[in-house]
Amino acid sequence: MSNAKLTLNGNEYELPTVVGTENEVGIDISKLRAESASITLDSGFANSGSCESAITFIDGEKGILRYRGYPIEQLAEQATFPEVSFLLIYGHLPTIAELEDFRIKLTRHSMIHEDLKKFFEGYSPTAHPMAILSAMVSSLSTYYPNSHEDEAAADLTAVRLLAKVKTIAAYAYKKSIGQPFVYPQNELSYCANFLHMMYAVPAEEYEVPEAMENALNVLLILHADHEQNCSTSTVRMVGSSQANLYASISAGICALSGPLHGGANQKVLEMLEMIRQDGGDYKKYIDLAKKRDSGFRLMGFGHRVYKNFDPRALILRSTSEVILQQMGVDDPLLDIAKHLEEIALNDSFFVERKLYPNVDFYSGVLYRAMGIPTNMFTVMFALGRLPGWIAHWQELHVDPATRIYRPRQIYTGETEREFVPRNERG
């Protein structure tokens, strides 16, 4: 492919093009500033590639999502979350022996240091579980300071994070409701173990419903990675300074906590609850969403990347009814959600604008059906996104072209002016 050419102030600059394996074309501007003293401006980085990556491919126009080349539809239907985690981190599907070894490691490293349990005592009972999760992940680096001395240490750090974060997340929930912590059980699967720590109490036996375990497995897989989103870019940016994996993941959790990113499915449930309290008049809110000056936005519809149906939403749409039926859930909010979906998929206003239901619309509904409170929704997102963050951090560190991230800016402030002494300012 020929190079791109830029004409600026009468001078012509030749810019190399980079073509990905899926024929994505990027224009390499890395030498533009040195040659022209100019930079590009792309507010929010919506049109800028920050790296080359072999982890996830998205085609927003066609509604395609693949992890390491594998379609998300196949992974969600056939794989387990630990399998997908292995795939993202190590680049290939595990053999039977590799998967068993990985499963054993995730099980054996599930417990957290007993002293870490005391940290929870210092948090307010009203503390948001995401704030606790971020702080606790950062604290792990004080217990495992030599986490990246060599490849074996880096692998162990990845395993520790995947194993312990689900325990920390469950303990954050238990703290919020004043219940005692429940230790992980070695005989349970990754997803069942988390749900057991969430819902079991020491006073009686608790068996994780298979439907809930299967639902969580699908949800975590669908959230496992999504290319250079806000939180993943944050993990890469922090990691580019050679900060350790714990610090980088903690920063990613903070980025995910924002309502425009990980908090979107919580907003969906809040919207559905508002409609229910208003008599369930969903048609009224459909009409409001069409009015630009109404101030109402239909949450859970549309996506920054996808201009087609979000493939993750399609998967949840086709499986949610089966899962909800298996769990015997009867919830008026779910009925409102179905009505909103039906209208939006057939209304020209939404169809023409490609405002399809996204993954947040369905995931919030499923998490509610599983009994997970809304303040834990973003924590669940973080639990699913963790292997993607780890994979991107590792990819960054083995890339010889990696430099510390340092975006430029266009300055729009005051030009040079004289300092006014204190006694002359009036």
N, C-alpha and C positions, 0 to 999 in steps of 0.2 A: 504493500500500500504506500502511496506517495505521502510525503510529509505535508503538514499544513503550513500555510504562509500567513503571516500577520503583517499588515502595513500600518506603521505608526509614525506620525510626524515625518512622513516622506521616506522613512527607512523600512526595508522589508526584512522580516525575520523568519527563518525556517524552523518550524517546530516539529520534532519527531512524533510519529504516531505509534501507539502501543495497541496491539490487538489481542484480546483475551481468547481463551479456548472456545467460548461461545460467540465469538466474533463481535464482542463489544469493542468499540473504538475509543481510545483515550488520546488526548493531545498532551504530550509531555512539555510542561512549561517550566521545568526545574531550572533551566538556564536563562529564562526570559528576563528576570530582574538584573542578572549580571550583564547581559548583553544590551538591554534597553533602558535600565533604571526604572522600569515600570513593573507593576504587579497586576494580577487579575483580581476582580472583586466579585465574590459570590456569597452573598448574605445567607447564612445558615448552611453553607457548603452543599446546597442542593444539587449542584451541577459539577462538583469537584470530587475526584477520586483521591483519597488520602493514602492509598496503598494498593499493591497487587496482592490478592489473596486467593488461595486454593480451597477455601473452606465451604462457602455457600454461594450458590448462584440464584439470582432472582430476575425474572422477566416480568415486570409489573404490567406490561401491556397484555401479555398472554396469560397471566396468572400462574406462573411457574415458580416453584421453590424446590431446590435440590440441595441436600447436604452431601458434599463430596461426590456429587454426580448422581446420588440416589434420590428419586422423586419422593417428596414428602408423603404422598399418598401410600406408597409401598411401605415406607418406614412406620407410619402410624398404624397400618393394618397388621404388619408382621413382626415388628421389632419390639424390644423392651427398651426402657429408658437407659439402663446401663449399657446396652449394645450401642445405642445412638451416641451416648457420651464417649464411648471408646472410639467409635468411628470419627467423631469430630476431633478428638484430641490426638489420635494416632494415625488418622488418614485412611484406615481400612476397616472393614468389618472384621470383628474378632473371630478366630477359629473357636471351636468348642472348648479347647484347652485354655485359650487366652481369655475367653469370656468367663469360664469358671474361676480362673485365677483372679480376674478383675472383680468378680462378684465377691469372692472370699475377702479380698483386700477392702472393698467397700464396707463389708460387714464388720471386719475386725477393727476398722478405724472409726466406727460410728460413735463410740463414746467420746465425750470431751473430758478434759482434765477436771478433776473434782474441784480444784480451786476456781476454775472458770464458772462453775455454778454459783459461786458467791457473788460474781459480778452482777448477776440478775437481781440480787437483793438491793443493789443501789439504784435500780431504775424505778421510777414512779409507776404505780399500777396502771396509770393512764398513758404510759409511754407507747408510742406507735411501734408495732413490731418491726417495721422497716428500719427505724432508727436503732433499735436494739440489734438487729441483724448486722447492720453496717459496723457498729461499734465492736461487736463480738468477733466478726471476721478480722477486723484490724487487730484485735487483741491476740488472735491466734499467732501472729508473727512474734510475739514476745515469748511464746512457748516453743516455737520452732524457728529460731533465728537463722540457722544455717540451712535454709530451705532450697537453695539453688547452687550449691557448690559444684554439682556435676549432674549428668543426665538422670542418674538414679535418684538423686535427691529431688530433682524437679518433678519426676514421675510420682514420687511419694507425696509431694506437696499437692499435686493435682488430686490424688486419691483422697488425701486427708480432707481437702476442701469439699469434694463431692460427698464424702461420708459424713462429715461433721456439720455441714451447713444445714442439712435436713434436721439434725438433732437440735441445733441452735434455734432453727425456725419453730420447731414444735415446742421447745422450752419457752420461747418468746410468747407463744400463744397461751401456754399454761400459766405464765406469769400474769398475763392480762386478765385471766379469769380466776386467779387465786388458787389454782389446783396444784398439787404436788407434781414434780417432774416424774416422767415414766422412762425408764431406761430402754434403750433399743434391744430388740430380740433377735438373736443370730439366726433363728430358723426362718425368719420372714424375708420376703423380697424387699427390694429398695422402697417401692411405693407403699407396700403393706406396712413396712416398718415405720415409715413416717406417719401414716394414718393411725397406727396403733399408739404411737407416742402422743399424737394429737388428742385422741378420744378415750383411751383407756384410763382407768383409775385403779389405784392399788387395792381398792376394796372388793373388786369383783372381776371376773373374767370378761374379756372383750375379744370378739373375733371380727376382723375386718371384712366387711361385705365384699364379695368378689367383684360386684358391679362397680363399687367405688374404687377399688384397686385398679380395675381396667380403665375406668374413666380418667383417673389421675395419670396413669401411664401414657395415655394418648395426649392429654393436656401438656404434660412435661415435654414430650417429644415435639409437639407443635411449637413450643416456645424455645426450644434448645438453641437456635441461632437464627439470626435474621440480618446477616451482612453488617454494614457499617451504620447501625442505628446510633442514637445518642449515647446509650450506656456502653455499647461495645467500643465506640470511638473514644469514650472516656477511659475505658480500660487500656486501650492502646496508647492514648496520650500519656496517661500516668506511667504506664509501663515503659514508654520511650525514654523516661528519665532514669531507667534502671531501678525504679522502685520495685520492691518484691511483689509476688503474686497476691499476697494477702492484702497489701495496701491498694493494689490496682483493682482487685475485686470489690473491696470496700468502697472505693470511689465509684465503681460501676453501679453498685447498689444504691448509692446516693443519687446518681443520675436517673436511675430507674424509678426512684420514689416520686418523681414529678408527675402531676396529674395529666400532662400532655404525653407521657410515655407509659410507664407501668401502671399508672393509676386510672387508665381509661376504662377498664372493665368495672372498676368500682363506681365510676361515674354512670355507667350503664344501669347498674342496679339502683342507684340513687334516683335516676330518671324514671325507671319503672315504678319505683315506690311512690314517687311524686304523682304519677299518672293514676296509680291505684287509689291514693288518698283523694284524688279529684274525681272519684266515681268511676275510674277505669275508662274514661272517655279518650281513647287513644286517637280517634279521628280528629279530635280538636287539636292534638299536639302535632299530628301530621300536617294539618293546615298551618299551624304556627311555624313549623319548620320551613315552610315554603315562603314565608314572609320575611324579607331581609331585615326589616326594622322591628321584628317581634322580640328579639333578644333571646329566643329559644333555639337551641341547637339539638338535633336528634343525635344522641350519643351512640357510638357503636356502628356508625355507617360511614363508609368512605375510608380511604387510606392514602398516606403520603406517597407510597410507592406503587401500589396496585391500582391500575385503571381498569381492572377487570375484577371478577370475584376473587377475593383473597382465598387461595387454595386451602389454607388452614381452616377458614370459616366453612368452606364446603365440606371438609371432613367432619367438623363438629356438627354441622347441620344434619348430615346423614346419620351420624351416630348418636346424637343427643337424645332423640326420641326413644331409641332402643334402651339407652342407659337409664333415662328417667323412668321408663316403664319398669325396668328391672329393679330400680330402687323404690318403686311405688310412690313416687313424688306427686303430690297434687298441690300446686302452688298458683295462686291467682296472678302472680308476677310473670310466671312462665306463659300463661295464656295471653297476657298483654304483649309479651315479647313475640309470640307467634303471630298475633294480629299485625303488629308493626312490621314484621318481616314480610308477611304476605302482601301488605299494601305497598311497601317500598319496592318489592320486586316486580310489581305490576303497574306502578304509577310512573307516567312518562317523566315527571319532574325529577325523580330519583334515577330512573334508568338512563335518561339523556345525560345526566351529570355523573353517571357511573358511581352513584352512592350506594354500593352494595353493603349488606351487613358484613362487618369484619370479624376477626377472631375474638376481639374484645367483647363483642355483642354476645357471642355464644359461650365464651369461657366464663363470663360472670354468671350467666344463668346456670351453668353446670356446677360451678363452685358453690353457689347458693344451695343447689339441690343436694350437694354433698355435706351441707351443714357448716361450711367454712364461712366465718364472718367476713364482712366486707373489708375490715381493716387488715385482713390477712391475704387479700387477693394479690397485692403487689409482691408480697413475700413468696407466694406460689409462683409468680412470674419469675422472680429472681432464682428460685430453686430450679426451674426449668432452664433458664438462660445460662446458668453456671457453666456447663460444659462448653458452650460457645465462647464465653468470655475466656475460659482457660485456653481453648484452642487458639484464639486470636492473640492472646498474650504470648503463648509459646511461638506462634508463627512470627510474630514481631521480633522475638529475641534470636531466632535462628537466621533471620534475613540479614545478610551482610550489608545491604543498602540502608538499613534502619539508622535514622538520625533522631535526635530528640525533636519532638514536635514543636514547631515554632511558627504559627501562622503570622501573616503580616496584617496590616490594617491601612485604611485610608484615613488620615487624620483630618478632623473637621473642627478642631478647637480654635482658640485664639492664636493669632500670630505673635511674634516676639513683642514683649512690652516691658517697660521698666518697672522694677519693684518700687512700691511706694512705702516709705518708712512709716512706722506705726503712728507717730505723732502727727503725720500729715494726712491721715485718712479721715479725719473728722470725727 
